[in-house]
């Protein structure tokens, strides 16, 4: 005799907060499911008395529905409370004003039974009530698509064991909590199935009282939660070659969707300014400086000197991001650990598994800062203890008089040194860019060559840098010159005649990792011509004169 096939239980969980006008329709859509092995759990998330009373009265004659109560803690906490009491093999989280089609659970369970390795099943979605039409988020093709945007509706069907494996919803998030949830849930298994039939109906309320409508009054919360999702899952984003700035445009889109501005647009210059830089300048508030320290293999003696140079700064408002370009993670972590202990909230490390070069390491750093200003500090260079203090002071003073200023570069010395074992010996010191005096830096002068703006001495607005094409990963040398020129196409740079930074050179190649670009003159000459051609070609294509003309006609 054949044993009957046991159908798995599906738990449908509904968080409820002041939603008496819609909850009956939502519950009815679950009760009408063609798949009947379903439990329904409703969590009253601290609703006001009249809404709570309505819910109690509605469910009085529905003993098959479990009603739980909690003080108002938000939708994530309500879902987690329901899940703690759920017995189903599959979970569905349904908001209290939405509706699911009658065959939704039946078809979803069928997908899981045919393909047990699936992680998630989701339906096509349609808007109803205050708006109509298909709701079409970007299509899901790979896990990376999910990282770029939330591609799944909240009531997607998934396994209870996966909920428990990732410890449910992040209760610190009032928005984007479902995006964060799907990112974690699908990290190790991204197999999903979309039901082509419209089986989820997403209500657009006519009275504009939905959660998203309410968030229009608090757009900062939307952006803060979005940033939390990124930082909480930063390793996953970086593993998929996505940095913070890759997703900035998504914030802009959210702002437009929420009508944050009266003209329904977001000025790009404002949306890209971390921590509201113009407002900070106006109020005289301290400006934060993000430091990107690039390092790689076999450079620990240099790295220690660089860390000392940074942590001894007299200016306190800095954050340091060490980007390890495929060096030994254990060795670098051991080197950095004492500094992290001394500055626990100001120092972080990103380890790149594969060697990507200094340009990609620089981009990784820029994409993961959250400060007002930024500066690069290579692992073999150094600063005067007052470097940050003076450059930030000068930036403030000049910016107030000349708003086009986007950065300050100081004078630097070139330090010629040799390495003997673990010792670094200084041979002599010479000027680097002292031939240029204090004042507005000429773009024409900067286009002459890579001898005016040493990255170690250049403090710049992070938002302005992110509007450039960043560093050209195709350039093994001179990518810093190319970056500075692109920056100066947007904003002015002020040169301050104080020697506060030190560019260290080694005239001998000790090994592949201790070498310095001063020994690669032939390569530098090659890529100088490459850059001249690149910029001139760009000018010719656009039929106008720009940096390329300056580069190629200077002194000829």
TIMITOR-280006 format. One line per 10 residues: number of its first residue (from 1); for each residue x, y, z of C-alpha. Coordinates in steps of 0.2 Angstrom, whole numbers, plus 5000, padded with zeros to 4 digits. Layout:
! residues N
NUM = X:Y:Z  ...
//
This chain:
! residues 556
1 = 5000:5000:5000  5007:5017:4995  5010:5029:5009  5000:5046:5006  5012:5060:5002  5013:5072:5017  5011:5090:5012  5023:5102:5020  5016:5116:5032  5017:5134:5026
11 = 5018:5148:5039  5010:5164:5033  5015:5178:5045  5007:5195:5045  5014:5210:5055  5000:5222:5060  5002:5240:5064  4987:5252:5063  4980:5243:5048  4962:5240:5052
21 = 4956:5246:5035  4965:5233:5025  4969:5218:5037  4952:5208:5033  4956:5208:5015  4974:5202:5018  4968:5188:5029  4954:5183:5017  4967:5181:5003  4977:5168:5013
31 = 4961:5159:5019  4956:5157:5001  4972:5148:4996  4970:5132:4985  4984:5125:4996  4976:5122:5013  4991:5116:5024  4993:5133:5030  4995:5142:5047  4992:5160:5049
41 = 5001:5171:5063  4997:5189:5065  5008:5200:5076  5000:5216:5083  5015:5228:5084  5009:5240:5097  4994:5247:5087  4983:5261:5094  4968:5255:5104  4955:5256:5091
51 = 4966:5247:5078  4970:5234:5091  4952:5231:5096  4947:5229:5078  4960:5216:5075  4954:5206:5091  4936:5207:5086  4940:5202:5068  4950:5186:5074  4938:5181:5088
61 = 4929:5169:5077  4944:5163:5068  4952:5151:5080  4964:5144:5066  4973:5161:5066  4986:5164:5080  4986:5182:5087  5002:5188:5096  5005:5205:5104  5021:5216:5107
71 = 5025:5234:5110  5029:5244:5094  5046:5238:5089  5044:5239:5070  5040:5227:5056  5057:5217:5057  5054:5213:5076  5036:5208:5072  5041:5196:5059  5054:5188:5070
81 = 5041:5186:5084  5030:5177:5072  5044:5166:5066  5048:5161:5083  5031:5153:5085  5029:5146:5067  5030:5128:5064  5030:5128:5045  5043:5121:5033  5041:5136:5022
91 = 5039:5154:5027  5029:5168:5019  5030:5186:5027  5014:5196:5021  5011:5214:5025  4994:5218:5032  4988:5229:5018  4993:5217:5003  4985:5202:4995  4991:5186:4987
101 = 4982:5176:4973  4973:5160:4977  4985:5148:4969  5001:5157:4975  5006:5145:4989  5001:5129:4979  5012:5134:4964  5026:5139:4975  5026:5123:4985  5025:5114:4969
111 = 5041:5122:4963  5050:5117:4979  5044:5099:4977  5051:5098:4959  5067:5107:4963  5072:5104:4981  5088:5114:4979  5079:5131:4977  5081:5144:4990  5066:5155:4985
121 = 5051:5156:4974  5043:5173:4970  5028:5179:4960  5025:5193:4947  5018:5208:4956  5004:5220:4952  4999:5237:4960  4982:5240:4966  4970:5252:4975  4978:5269:4973
131 = 4989:5264:4958  4988:5250:4945  4999:5241:4933  5013:5229:4935  5026:5232:4948  5043:5228:4939  5059:5229:4949  5075:5225:4940  5076:5207:4934  5085:5194:4944
141 = 5098:5185:4934  5112:5183:4946  5116:5186:4964  5125:5202:4959  5108:5209:4953  5101:5207:4970  5116:5217:4977  5112:5231:4966  5093:5232:4970  5080:5222:4980
151 = 5073:5211:4966  5061:5201:4977  5044:5205:4985  5043:5203:5004  5030:5188:5003  5042:5177:4993  5041:5159:4999  5057:5152:5006  5063:5138:5018  5061:5140:5037
161 = 5078:5132:5040  5086:5147:5030  5077:5159:5040  5084:5151:5056  5102:5149:5048  5103:5168:5045  5095:5173:5062  5080:5181:5054  5077:5200:5050  5089:5214:5056
171 = 5078:5223:5069  5089:5239:5068  5082:5242:5050  5066:5251:5048  5068:5251:5029  5077:5239:5017  5075:5225:5030  5069:5213:5016  5083:5218:5005  5096:5214:5019
181 = 5086:5198:5023  5087:5191:5005  5106:5196:5003  5110:5185:5018  5098:5171:5014  5104:5169:4996  5122:5171:4999  5127:5153:4999  5112:5147:4987  5106:5159:4974
191 = 5094:5147:4965  5077:5155:4964  5061:5153:4953  5049:5166:4947  5031:5162:4945  5026:5171:4929  5008:5173:4935  5003:5189:4944  5000:5182:4962  5005:5196:4973
201 = 4996:5212:4974  5005:5227:4982  4994:5240:4988  4997:5258:4984  4986:5267:4998  4975:5281:4992  4978:5291:5008  4997:5290:5007  4998:5282:5024  5009:5267:5019
211 = 5026:5265:5027  5035:5272:5011  5024:5287:5011  5028:5290:5029  5046:5289:5025  5045:5304:5014  5045:5314:5030  5061:5306:5036  5072:5303:5020  5088:5303:5031
221 = 5082:5287:5039  5080:5279:5021  5098:5283:5017  5104:5278:5034  5096:5261:5033  5102:5259:5015  5120:5262:5021  5118:5250:5035  5113:5236:5023  5129:5240:5013
231 = 5140:5240:5028  5132:5225:5036  5136:5215:5020  5151:5224:5015  5162:5208:5012  5148:5201:5001  5147:5217:4990  5166:5218:4988  5167:5199:4984  5155:5203:4970
241 = 5166:5218:4964  5154:5231:4971  5159:5246:4981  5149:5259:4991  5150:5271:4976  5143:5258:4964  5127:5260:4973  5126:5278:4976  5115:5280:4961  5102:5268:4969
251 = 5101:5281:4984  5097:5294:4971  5084:5283:4963  5076:5280:4980  5076:5299:4984  5067:5302:4968  5054:5288:4971  5051:5296:4988  5049:5313:4981  5062:5320:4993
261 = 5063:5336:4983  5049:5347:4977  5054:5346:4959  5055:5327:4960  5074:5328:4957  5090:5326:4967  5104:5338:4964  5119:5327:4960  5131:5338:4969  5121:5337:4985
271 = 5117:5319:4984  5135:5314:4983  5141:5325:4997  5145:5313:5012  5139:5320:5029  5132:5336:5021  5149:5344:5018  5142:5362:5013  5132:5362:5029  5147:5357:5039
281 = 5157:5371:5031  5144:5384:5034  5142:5379:5053  5160:5377:5056  5159:5359:5061  5174:5348:5061  5177:5339:5044  5181:5321:5043  5196:5315:5033  5196:5297:5026
291 = 5214:5290:5023  5217:5276:5010  5233:5267:5014  5238:5255:5000  5249:5241:5004  5254:5224:4997  5267:5209:4999  5283:5210:5009  5282:5228:5014  5279:5227:5033
301 = 5294:5239:5038  5287:5252:5026  5269:5249:5033  5274:5252:5051  5281:5269:5046  5266:5273:5037  5254:5268:5052  5265:5278:5064  5264:5293:5052  5245:5293:5052
311 = 5242:5289:5070  5253:5303:5076  5243:5316:5067  5238:5331:5077  5221:5332:5068  5209:5320:5077  5195:5318:5064  5202:5305:5053  5197:5287:5048  5210:5275:5041
321 = 5206:5261:5028  5220:5250:5024  5218:5241:5007  5229:5225:5007  5232:5221:4988  5235:5202:4990  5248:5203:5004  5248:5191:5018  5232:5195:5028  5239:5187:5044
331 = 5255:5197:5043  5246:5213:5039  5233:5210:5053  5246:5207:5065  5255:5223:5060  5239:5233:5061  5231:5225:5077  5240:5237:5090  5234:5252:5080  5216:5245:5079
341 = 5216:5243:5098  5222:5261:5100  5209:5268:5088  5195:5255:5087  5182:5265:5078  5194:5274:5066  5204:5260:5058  5198:5246:5046  5206:5234:5034  5200:5227:5017
351 = 5210:5212:5011  5210:5209:4992  5212:5191:4988  5220:5194:4971  5233:5207:4966  5224:5221:4957  5237:5234:4957  5238:5251:4965  5224:5259:4954  5211:5246:4959
361 = 5217:5247:4977  5214:5266:4976  5197:5264:4969  5192:5251:4982  5197:5263:4996  5188:5278:4988  5172:5267:4986  5172:5262:5004  5175:5279:5013  5161:5288:5022
371 = 5170:5305:5026  5170:5323:5020  5188:5323:5013  5200:5310:5007  5218:5307:5005  5230:5293:5000  5244:5287:5010  5255:5274:5001  5263:5262:5013  5281:5269:5009
381 = 5277:5287:5011  5275:5298:5027  5268:5315:5033  5273:5328:5045  5262:5327:5061  5253:5343:5057  5249:5338:5039  5230:5335:5041  5228:5349:5053  5236:5362:5041
391 = 5228:5355:5025  5211:5355:5032  5213:5372:5039  5219:5379:5022  5205:5370:5013  5192:5378:5025  5200:5396:5023  5201:5395:5004  5184:5387:5001  5176:5401:5010
401 = 5183:5413:4998  5184:5402:4982  5169:5389:4982  5177:5381:4967  5191:5374:4977  5189:5355:4979  5206:5351:4987  5223:5356:4994  5240:5350:4990  5255:5354:5000
411 = 5274:5355:4996  5283:5338:4998  5301:5332:4999  5308:5317:4990  5317:5306:5002  5330:5294:4993  5333:5279:5004  5340:5261:5004  5335:5246:5013  5347:5235:5022
421 = 5338:5220:5030  5325:5227:5041  5333:5244:5041  5327:5259:5030  5342:5271:5028  5339:5289:5022  5353:5294:5009  5347:5312:5005  5332:5323:5004  5327:5334:4989
431 = 5313:5346:4984  5298:5339:4975  5286:5353:4970  5293:5368:4979  5295:5377:4962  5277:5381:4963  5272:5394:4976  5256:5396:4986  5240:5399:4976  5228:5392:4964
441 = 5235:5378:4955  5236:5380:4936  5228:5365:4926  5240:5370:4912  5254:5368:4924  5247:5351:4931  5246:5344:4913  5265:5346:4911  5269:5331:4921  5267:5321:4937
451 = 5278:5332:4947  5266:5345:4955  5252:5335:4964  5260:5320:4974  5245:5310:4981  5253:5309:4998  5251:5328:4999  5234:5330:4991  5218:5332:5002  5202:5332:4992
461 = 5183:5332:4993  5178:5314:4992  5161:5318:4983  5171:5327:4970  5183:5313:4967  5168:5300:4965  5162:5310:4951  5177:5307:4941  5181:5290:4932  5192:5287:4947
471 = 5209:5278:4944  5212:5270:4927  5216:5251:4931  5224:5250:4914  5239:5261:4920  5253:5252:4929  5261:5269:4932  5255:5287:4931  5237:5283:4936  5239:5296:4950
481 = 5243:5309:4938  5228:5304:4927  5217:5304:4942  5222:5322:4948  5219:5329:4930  5202:5322:4930  5199:5329:4947  5205:5346:4941  5193:5346:4926  5179:5347:4939
491 = 5186:5358:4953  5201:5369:4958  5215:5364:4968  5225:5375:4980  5244:5373:4983  5250:5377:5000  5269:5381:5001  5272:5371:5017  5282:5355:5016  5271:5343:5026
501 = 5273:5327:5015  5287:5315:5010  5288:5304:4995  5300:5290:4998  5311:5283:4984  5323:5269:4983  5335:5270:4969  5339:5251:4969  5327:5237:4966  5328:5225:4981
511 = 5314:5214:4976  5298:5215:4966  5288:5223:4981  5301:5235:4987  5304:5243:4971  5298:5261:4967  5292:5270:4951  5308:5280:4951  5317:5265:4945  5305:5262:4931
521 = 5309:5277:4920  5306:5268:4903  5289:5262:4909  5284:5280:4915  5290:5287:4898  5280:5274:4889  5264:5278:4899  5266:5297:4898  5265:5295:4879  5250:5284:4882
531 = 5241:5297:4892  5246:5311:4880  5238:5301:4866  5223:5296:4877  5219:5314:4882  5222:5321:4864  5211:5308:4856  5198:5313:4868  5199:5331:4863  5199:5327:4845
541 = 5184:5316:4846  5175:5330:4856  5181:5343:4844  5187:5355:4857  5203:5359:4866  5206:5352:4883  5220:5343:4893  5226:5334:4878  5230:5350:4868  5239:5357:4883
551 = 5250:5341:4886  5255:5339:4867  5258:5357:4863  5267:5362:4879  5284:5368:4875  5283:5362:4857
//
